[in-house]
Amino acid sequence: METLNRRAFLRLATLATVASAAACSLSAVAEVPRISSDSGPGPTWGKEWDELIAAAKAEGKLSLLTWGDTWGGAGYPRVVADFEQAFPGIVVERLSESSASVWLGRVRQGRQAGNYTFDLALVQSDAALKEGKPAGIWAPIRPLLLRPDVLADSAWRDGLHARFLDASGDLCFSWEYQALHAYAINTDLVPEGAIKSVKDLVDPKWAGMLISSDPRIGLGLNSAAAVARTWGTGVVRQLLIDQRPVISIGGRDLAEALVSGRYPIALGLRPKALAGFREQGLASKVRFLDLADADFAATTSLLYFDRAPHPAAARLFANWILTREGQALLTGSLPTNSARTDVAPFEPEGIATVGKAYYEPEREANYQHTADTQKFVTDLLRAAR
């Protein structure tokens, strides 16, 4: 059993390196380190790990719910295939959904009929906690974690406990940590280093020079919530009223306005919207600003279903996917960035600077603040008409 375990993790390491190479072709910043042949279970917990593998193989199946397969890269299918190859005899049945309302509805309907289909979910926490938690869909995932390299505080940004987004700190583990940088500039019009915080953005010299996505929803709203958290709603008012931003429909319109120089500053631009301009070599002057008082962290979480039908396989997968090698494989396949401190980022424009505290809208404790900010912004813009 010890030999099998080591082979499993060697297999994962090799495939994680392949994932890293693929990510590098997408401008990722570093290769995934290989796992050494002597990095299997240690003497104090190796027996428990080997017994878990045997129990998971006896179950023979894992049922997985995932969200976000529309991302670029190889996605979750590669992760599933690698898990099945690492632990032969366990078949993964995976349901992919792009809408929280759809997968929540399906789960509720099944549970009402007495069908407890799923073991684990890799989804965003918002609807999962707001709707799934009161419905009793989730069981604590923290007790499933047993590997020392998963439980180590040093392995995770801000420590292991900080990665649980639910108020009780045991249901919803956020393995992803990708900074969404709210503001971008055209460096022909804004000198690099001229804007280091939101306070620089409210300088009167930038009045009328900002184009913005709708601040009542999406990236614009989450950025407003980040600003309000740091500076209060008075600064949000300055940004949205005194600075006279032009509200855009977003997407390509924001990108074109910034690339062409019609506006020197854009709020709510996503890197994907720049793809066409980059292919034409027209976006070299666009820079995303790293402003912790305006940016926020995007996360996807791992959750464990109450009355999971395959508890041993679920526990095995949860520990496997949260190792350094598992995270390199997962984030490189999507691609995105891991909350693990020892996994290189695969999305360069989503790097979260170490030591900066970014707003986390997916954290349960922040739901009310975001809702309050949304009301404030909506009322503010209505009054300004």
N, C-alpha and C positions, 0 to 999 in steps of 0.2 A: 504493500500500500504506500509506503514511503517513496518507492521508486516511481510509482504512478503519479503521485502528487508532484514530484519534482518535474517529471515530464510534462505534466499539465501546465506548470508555470513556465517552463522553458518554451513550450509551444506558444503561450500567451506573450512572452517576451519577444519572440521572433516576429510574431504578427504585429505586435505593437510597434516594432521598428519599421515594418512595412508601412503601417499607418502613418508613422512619422514622416517617412519619405514622401508619401502621397501629400501630406500636409505641407511639406516644404515646397512642393510644386505650386501650392496655393499661397506662397509667401509666408509660410509659418517661420517662426524664428529659431527653432532649435530642433535637434533630433532627440528621439526618445532613447534614454539609456537602456542598455540591455540588462536583464536580470541575470545574476550569476547562477551557476549550477548548484551552489550550496545555500541558496536563499529559500529553501523550503521551510516547513514548520519547525520551530525550535523545540527543544526537549520538554518544555513546560506545557505546551499546548498542542504539540504535534499529534498526540493520540486523539484528542478531541476533534481536530481537523480531519484526520483520516476516517474517524467514525462518521463525521458529517458527510464526507464524500460517499461513503458506503450507503448511508441512509438515503441520500439524495438519489443515488443510482437505483436503490430499491423502489423509490417512488417513480422514477423513470420519466418524469415530466415536470415542466415549469410553465406556468401561464403568465404572460407578460403583457402589460398594457403600456403603449408608448405614445407620446405626442411629439410632433415636430419633424416628421420625416420629409417635410418640404424643404428642410435645410439643404445646403450643398453637401458634397462629399458622399461617401459610401453609406453613411447613416447606420441605423440600428441593425439592418440585416447583416452587416459584417460582424457586429458585436455578437449577435445571436449565433452566427456560424462558428465564430471562434470559441464561444462558450461550449457549444456542442462538441467541437473537436477537442477542447481541453478536457472535457469530462464525458467521454463516450458512454452512451447508454441513457443520457438525459436529453429528451426532445423538448425543444422550446416551442410553445404555441404562442404566437404574438398577434395582438390586435393593435393596429395603428389607427389613431384618430387625430384629426386636425382641429377638432372643436371640443372644448370642455363640456359644453351642454350635451353633445352627442354621447360622449363616453360616460358622463355622469348618469344620463338617462338610461343608458344600456345597463350600467351596473345596478342602478336602483331597481329597474324592472326585473332583472335576474334575481336579485336578493329578495324581492317581494314574492317571487315564485319559489323561493327556497333554493335557488341555484347560486352557489358561491364559486364563481368560475375562476377568478384571478388571484394570483399570488402577490405580484409586485406591480407598481406603476412608476414610470419615469415621465413625470408630467410637471406642469407649472403648479405652484402651490395655491394660487389665488382661489380659484373655484374649488380645488381639492379641499382646502381648509374651510372656506366660507360655507360651502354646501355639504361636502363630504364628511367633515368632522361632526357637525350636529346630527347627521344621519347615522353615525356610528360605523362608517365604512372602514375606518382605519384602526389598526392595532399598532402598539408601539414598535418601532423598528430598532430602537437603541438596543434592546436585549438581544437582537440577532447578531450584533457585531462582536466578534471574538478575536480577530487577528490583531496582534500588537501594533503592526504597521498601519492598521486602519484606526485604531483607538488612540494613537499618539496625538497629543495636542499639537506638537510641532509639525505634524503632517498637513494641518489644515489652516487656512487663512483665519486668523483670530482665534484659533483653537477649535477643538472638536465640538464643544457645546454651542459655539457661535454658529455652526452650520445647521443647527436645527431651527427651522423658521417658525414652528408653532410655539404658542405661549408656554406649553407644558415642557417643551424641550425634549420630546422623545418620539414624535410621529413623523416629521417631515424633514428629511436630510437633504440639504442643498449642495449637491456635488459640483454644480456649475457655478462659475463666478466670472461674468463677463461685463466689463464696464461699457455702458452706452454713453458715449461722449456727446453731450447735448449740443454743443456749439462747434461750428466749423468756420474757418476764415479763408479768405483769398489773400495770400501773402504778398501779392502785388499791391494790395490796398491796406492791409493791416500788418505792420511789422511783427515778426515773430517775437514773442516776449512782451508785447504791448498789453495783452490781456491775460492776467494771471489769476484772476478771481472774478466772481460776479460783480464785485464792487467796481472793477474796472469797466464792466459793461454798462454801468449806469452813468458813466461820464457823459456830460451833455454833447461832447464831440461826436458820439456815436448815434445821437438821436436821428431817427429817420433812415438809418443805414442798416437796419436789421430786417431780414425776411424770416418768417417763423411758421412752423406747422401749427395746427390748432392747439392752443395751450390748455384746452378743456379735456383733451383725451390723449391717450398714448404717450409718446415720448415727451411731447410738450407738457402734459400734465405732470408726469413723473419728475421732470426737471423743475417745474414750478414747486412741487412738493419738496424737492431737495433744497431749493433756495429758501423756501419758507422755514424749513427745519433749521437752517443755519442762520439766516438773517431776519426772519419774520416776514409777515405779509406786506409790510411797508416796502420792502425791496422788490417784491413781486409786483406791486403796484407801479413802482418806478419803471420796471422792465416793460410792463404791458401797456402803460398809459403814457408816462413821461417820455419814454424813448420812441414812441410812435412806430412800433413795428408793423410791417405789412404781413397780414395773415394769409398764408398760401394753402393750397390744397395738399402740399407736400410732394414727396417723391421726386419725379424728374423735374418738376417746376423749381423746387428748391435747388437741385443740383445745377440746373441750367443758369439760374440767377447768380449762383456763387461762381461757377466756372467762367461765365461771361463777364463777370465784374459788375453786373447791374446792382448787386448788393455785396458789400464786403464781408458781412457776417450772416450766418444762417443758423437758426435753431431748429432741430428736429431732422436734420439730414441723416439718412442712413447710408453706410458705405455701399450697400448694394445699388443704390440709385446712381452712384458714380461709375458703375462698371462700364457702361457704353462710352462715357467720356474718357475713361482711362484707356480703353482699347484704341481710341483715336489719339492718345497722347495729349489730351486737353485738360487733364486734371492735376498736373504736377504742382500747381500753386495752391491746391486745397490742403489744409491741415486741420485735423480735429484737435480741439483744445482739451487738455486734461484738467478739468475743474471739479474738484471734489464737492464744491458747494453748489454745483449745478448738474452734475452727472449722477447716474444711478447704476446699480448692479442688476443685470439680468440673471436669473437663476432658473434651473430646472432641478426638480427634486426626486428623490427616491422615497416611495411610501410602501407600506406593507398592509395588505388587505386583511381585515378581520375575518377570521375563519378561513384562512387561505388553505386550499386543498392540498398543497404540496409544501409544507413548512420547511422540511429539510432542504429541498432544492432552492426554495426562496432564500434561506439563510446562506447557502453556499454561494448563490449568485450575488447577494448583497455584499458579502465580504470580498468576493472575487472582483467585482466591478469597482470597488472603492480602494483597491490596492493602487500603488503607483503605476504598475503596468496596466491594470484594468482601466484606470482613468486616462492614461496616455492613448490606449486603444479607442476608448469611447469618444474622448474629445477630439482626437485626430480623425475619427471616422465621420464626425458630424459636419464640419469642424467647429469647435468652440474652445473655451478655456476652462480649465479645472480649478476648483477651489483648493486643490492640493498644492502645497508649497513646493513640492519636488517634481512637478510636472510642467514642462515648458508650454507656453501658450501656443495655440494653433491659429488663433485669430488675432493678428497683430494690432488691428484697430480696436480691439476689445480688451487690451491689457489694462488691468487695474493696478495702479502704482502701489507698491508695498508701503504701508504706513498711513495711507490716505483712507479716510472713512467715507465710503460712498453710501448714499441712501439706498435702502433695499425695499422697494415697494411690495415685494412678495412676502416680506416678513409680517406675520400676523399682528404684531404689535404696532405696525405702521399703517394698517388698513384705515383706521379712523382718521389719521393725519392726512392721508391721500384724499379721502372723501371730503374732509373739511376744506382742503385746498381746492378741490374741484368746485365746491360750492362757492368759495370765495372768488375764484377766477370767473366762473359763470356769471355771478352777480356783478362783478366788476366790469366785465365786457358788455353786459346788458345795459348797465347804467351809463356807459361811455358812448352808446350809440347816438 
